[in-house]
Amino acid sequence: MQDNYSKPHDLRLENRKKLSLTGVTEVPGFNEEAVSLTTTLGSLFVRGSGLHISKLDLDSGEVDIEGVISALQYTESKGGKTFLQRLFK
């Protein structure tokens, strides 16, 4: 298993309308009100309205989300498994 902590994870929020992320390894789900991301430092949930993914490059780990962003919430990853993997174990 590769050590994800050695990969950089950064985020930049511009005027609560554009979120740019690095260190993203997976996008388990998204809709106009929430985006679920797996990053090198745990799971990240983005909530808001009118959300859409304007850039998605998992090879480089870069994701851009646009819309009205109202909340960002991190959860620690457990054993390298995503939330959905743990849920359907």
Number of C-alpha atoms within 10 A of each C-alpha: 4 7 8 15 12 10 15 13 17 14 13 12 14 11 9 14 16 19 20 16 20 20 23 26 20 18 16 14 12 16 14 15 16 20 20 18 23 24 26 22 20 21 23 19 16 20 21 19 16 14 21 18 16 13 13 16 13 14 9 11 18 18 22 18 20 21 19 19 22 13 11 12 10 14 12 14 16 11 7 17 14 18 18 10 10 11 8 6 6
